[in-house]
């Protein structure tokens, strides 16, 4: 899945987090974006504040949807890997490499699911402060 700043890699959790961090830049800089978008009294006649504010809001909502879709896509992908590994473990319960890989993938899945909670906090914080 493509993302600004790179490709969202569901296999490597640290890379997954790094791309999400880049994707969350708009939320991190919302106050600055508002300060530069909404004109001061001396510039109010030169800039359409309503339109620029609307465009900022739309780009913010687009970023939220994009991140949500990316996270859920990786959760789906990792869940499928966990399911596959569970089947392998059921067939060969003594295979330590399968058991180890299953634990690793389960941990990664839990971390990705926790990113949905982080995303909810980021989303709640951004629009309420901005609009």
One Martini backbone bead per residue (centre of mass of N, CA, C, O) as a GRO file, in nm:
protein
  131
    1UNK     BB    1   0.095   0.037   0.025
    2UNK     BB    2   0.070   0.355  -0.032
    3UNK     BB    3   0.270   0.634   0.089
    4UNK     BB    4   0.382   0.896   0.217
    5UNK     BB    5   0.733   0.839   0.199
    6UNK     BB    6   0.622   0.547   0.106
    7UNK     BB    7   0.592   0.211   0.182
    8UNK     BB    8   0.374   0.001   0.330
    9UNK     BB    9   0.508  -0.223   0.569
   10UNK     BB   10   0.375  -0.511   0.720
   11UNK     BB   11   0.632  -0.683   0.807
   12UNK     BB   12   0.764  -0.413   0.929
   13UNK     BB   13   0.695  -0.242   1.207
   14UNK     BB   14   0.895  -0.003   1.205
   15UNK     BB   15   0.815   0.090   0.919
   16UNK     BB   16   0.518   0.125   0.971
   17UNK     BB   17   0.556   0.350   1.186
   18UNK     BB   18   0.715   0.551   1.010
   19UNK     BB   19   0.493   0.601   0.800
   20UNK     BB   20   0.279   0.699   1.001
   21UNK     BB   21   0.436   0.942   1.098
   22UNK     BB   22   0.434   1.085   0.824
   23UNK     BB   23   0.117   1.077   0.794
   24UNK     BB   24   0.089   1.262   1.076
   25UNK     BB   25   0.194   1.551   1.014
   26UNK     BB   26  -0.068   1.717   0.983
   27UNK     BB   27  -0.151   1.683   1.283
   28UNK     BB   28   0.111   1.802   1.415
   29UNK     BB   29   0.060   2.086   1.222
   30UNK     BB   30  -0.220   2.233   1.267
   31UNK     BB   31  -0.158   2.505   1.398
   32UNK     BB   32   0.021   2.611   1.175
   33UNK     BB   33  -0.184   2.579   0.946
   34UNK     BB   34  -0.390   2.774   1.067
   35UNK     BB   35  -0.206   3.026   1.091
   36UNK     BB   36  -0.153   3.024   0.766
   37UNK     BB   37  -0.460   3.017   0.667
   38UNK     BB   38  -0.563   3.219   0.868
   39UNK     BB   39  -0.617   3.540   0.859
   40UNK     BB   40  -0.553   3.835   0.937
   41UNK     BB   41  -0.692   4.139   0.938
   42UNK     BB   42  -0.493   4.259   0.711
   43UNK     BB   43  -0.568   3.982   0.513
   44UNK     BB   44  -0.881   3.921   0.483
   45UNK     BB   45  -0.925   4.036   0.177
   46UNK     BB   46  -0.702   3.829   0.025
   47UNK     BB   47  -0.844   3.582   0.175
   48UNK     BB   48  -1.024   3.278   0.172
   49UNK     BB   49  -1.090   3.137   0.464
   50UNK     BB   50  -1.308   2.929   0.405
   51UNK     BB   51  -1.164   2.776   0.177
   52UNK     BB   52  -0.892   2.712   0.320
   53UNK     BB   53  -1.022   2.561   0.555
   54UNK     BB   54  -1.165   2.347   0.389
   55UNK     BB   55  -0.907   2.226   0.260
   56UNK     BB   56  -0.773   2.145   0.523
   57UNK     BB   57  -0.997   1.958   0.621
   58UNK     BB   58  -0.992   1.764   0.377
   59UNK     BB   59  -0.694   1.675   0.412
   60UNK     BB   60  -0.732   1.563   0.695
   61UNK     BB   61  -0.951   1.349   0.627
   62UNK     BB   62  -0.783   1.201   0.415
   63UNK     BB   63  -0.557   1.116   0.609
   64UNK     BB   64  -0.731   0.950   0.800
   65UNK     BB   65  -0.836   0.745   0.590
   66UNK     BB   66  -0.562   0.644   0.491
   67UNK     BB   67  -0.459   0.532   0.761
   68UNK     BB   68  -0.691   0.344   0.826
   69UNK     BB   69  -0.660   0.169   0.575
   70UNK     BB   70  -0.365   0.084   0.622
   71UNK     BB   71  -0.397  -0.052   0.896
   72UNK     BB   72  -0.623  -0.255   0.816
   73UNK     BB   73  -0.459  -0.396   0.598
   74UNK     BB   74  -0.233  -0.501   0.786
   75UNK     BB   75  -0.415  -0.660   0.973
   76UNK     BB   76  -0.523  -0.852   0.759
   77UNK     BB   77  -0.251  -0.965   0.667
   78UNK     BB   78  -0.154  -1.065   0.951
   79UNK     BB   79  -0.396  -1.247   1.014
   80UNK     BB   80  -0.340  -1.446   0.785
   81UNK     BB   81  -0.065  -1.539   0.889
   82UNK     BB   82  -0.164  -1.642   1.160
   83UNK     BB   83  -0.358  -1.853   1.046
   84UNK     BB   84  -0.146  -2.018   0.897
   85UNK     BB   85   0.033  -2.081   1.145
   86UNK     BB   86  -0.185  -2.233   1.302
   87UNK     BB   87  -0.214  -2.460   1.101
   88UNK     BB   88   0.079  -2.555   1.116
   89UNK     BB   89   0.073  -2.613   1.421
   90UNK     BB   90  -0.155  -2.828   1.409
   91UNK     BB   91   0.019  -3.028   1.231
   92UNK     BB   92   0.306  -2.914   1.387
   93UNK     BB   93   0.364  -2.877   1.726
   94UNK     BB   94   0.701  -2.921   1.724
   95UNK     BB   95   0.760  -2.665   1.557
   96UNK     BB   96   0.954  -2.405   1.657
   97UNK     BB   97   0.952  -2.206   1.416
   98UNK     BB   98   0.643  -2.174   1.406
   99UNK     BB   99   0.598  -2.080   1.694
  100UNK     BB  100   0.782  -1.833   1.680
  101UNK     BB  101   0.641  -1.696   1.437
  102UNK     BB  102   0.362  -1.675   1.565
  103UNK     BB  103   0.439  -1.490   1.801
  104UNK     BB  104   0.546  -1.261   1.629
  105UNK     BB  105   0.279  -1.208   1.469
  106UNK     BB  106   0.097  -1.158   1.716
  107UNK     BB  107   0.250  -0.913   1.819
  108UNK     BB  108   0.221  -0.742   1.564
  109UNK     BB  109  -0.088  -0.740   1.564
  110UNK     BB  110  -0.122  -0.593   1.836
  111UNK     BB  111   0.033  -0.337   1.751
  112UNK     BB  112  -0.154  -0.263   1.516
  113UNK     BB  113  -0.411  -0.241   1.687
  114UNK     BB  114  -0.296  -0.007   1.862
  115UNK     BB  115  -0.289   0.199   1.624
  116UNK     BB  116  -0.593   0.249   1.625
  117UNK     BB  117  -0.592   0.399   1.897
  118UNK     BB  118  -0.400   0.620   1.815
  119UNK     BB  119  -0.572   0.723   1.580
  120UNK     BB  120  -0.812   0.811   1.750
  121UNK     BB  121  -0.663   1.027   1.910
  122UNK     BB  122  -0.563   1.195   1.674
  123UNK     BB  123  -0.844   1.250   1.550
  124UNK     BB  124  -0.972   1.385   1.800
  125UNK     BB  125  -0.766   1.617   1.830
  126UNK     BB  126  -0.766   1.770   1.558
  127UNK     BB  127  -1.063   1.873   1.491
  128UNK     BB  128  -1.127   2.004   1.768
  129UNK     BB  129  -0.893   2.218   1.753
  130UNK     BB  130  -0.959   2.330   1.455
  131UNK     BB  131  -1.304   2.315   1.412
   0.00000   0.00000   0.00000
